[in-house]
Amino acid sequence: MWGRYDLALMTPGALADRRDFPDAEIHILDAGHFALDEKVDEISVLTACFLKRHKN
């Protein structure tokens, strides 16, 4: 999960990660550097869905 408005870890970095890890899930959120504080509900839903899909 990536904050679209993060000036320290900019969005192109997330897209570069996709090239290195083609199976990665990348979510660009309308948030800044502290996306975990700004988008708690959205991130918790995305995380729960991810864990449910990758449950052993």
C-alpha positions as CSV (number, residue, x, y, z in Angstrom):
1,M,0.0,0.0,0.0
2,W,1.4,3.3,-1.1
3,G,0.4,6.9,-0.4
4,R,-0.1,8.7,-3.7
5,Y,1.1,12.0,-2.1
6,D,4.1,10.6,-0.2
7,L,7.0,12.9,-1.0
8,A,9.6,10.5,0.6
9,L,8.5,7.3,-1.1
10,M,7.0,8.4,-4.4
11,T,4.5,6.5,-6.5
12,P,7.1,5.6,-9.2
13,G,8.9,3.5,-6.6
14,A,5.8,1.3,-6.2
15,L,5.6,0.8,-9.9
16,A,9.3,-0.1,-10.0
17,D,8.5,-2.7,-7.3
18,R,5.9,-4.2,-9.7
19,R,8.6,-4.7,-12.3
20,D,10.8,-6.6,-9.7
21,F,7.9,-8.5,-8.2
22,P,5.3,-9.0,-10.9
23,D,2.9,-11.0,-8.6
24,A,2.9,-8.3,-6.0
25,E,-0.3,-6.5,-5.1
26,I,0.2,-2.7,-5.2
27,H,-2.5,-0.4,-3.9
28,I,-2.0,3.4,-4.4
29,L,-4.1,5.2,-1.8
30,D,-5.1,8.8,-1.7
31,A,-2.8,9.5,1.3
32,G,0.6,10.9,2.1
33,H,3.6,9.3,3.9
34,F,1.5,8.3,6.9
35,A,-1.1,6.3,4.9
36,L,-1.5,3.8,7.9
37,D,-2.8,6.7,10.0
38,E,-4.8,8.4,7.2
39,K,-6.5,5.4,5.7
40,V,-6.9,3.0,8.5
41,D,-10.3,1.5,7.4
42,E,-9.2,1.1,3.8
43,I,-5.9,-0.5,4.7
44,S,-7.5,-2.9,7.2
45,V,-10.0,-4.1,4.5
46,L,-7.2,-4.6,1.9
47,T,-5.0,-6.4,4.5
48,A,-7.9,-8.7,5.6
49,C,-8.7,-9.6,2.0
50,F,-5.1,-10.3,1.2
51,L,-4.7,-12.6,4.2
52,K,-7.9,-14.4,3.3
53,R,-6.7,-15.1,-0.2
54,H,-3.3,-16.3,1.0
55,K,-4.5,-18.4,3.8
56,N,-2.8,-21.9,4.0
